[in-house]
Amino acid sequence: MTHHDPPGIIAPHIPADAYRRAEATGQPVVIVVPTTHPTTLPWRRIMTALAVAGAVALGGWGLVVALCALLDAAAHTATVIAGAAGPIGFGGVTLRLARTKHL
């Protein structure tokens, strides 16, 4: 059966004789724990956030360009249809949907 220490124990293997000697003489027991936390900026996390923000911005601009192209195509289509249909009249009122090129 393997031995598992409960969480939170920093140094589970202090030799008993060293602990008893420190306890008898009053000397402090110094436990050195190497840290793995970097002291510099977390560049990987920063660059990931910037990459995601850049992708969102480019996607937004892509949607704007696609919408503009769609509206442009719809406007041209409406102009062609209106030009082909000619004037439309309702009870004596005539409405020209598009002007002819010849005045």
Long-range contacts (C-beta under 8 A, 24 or more apart in sequence): none
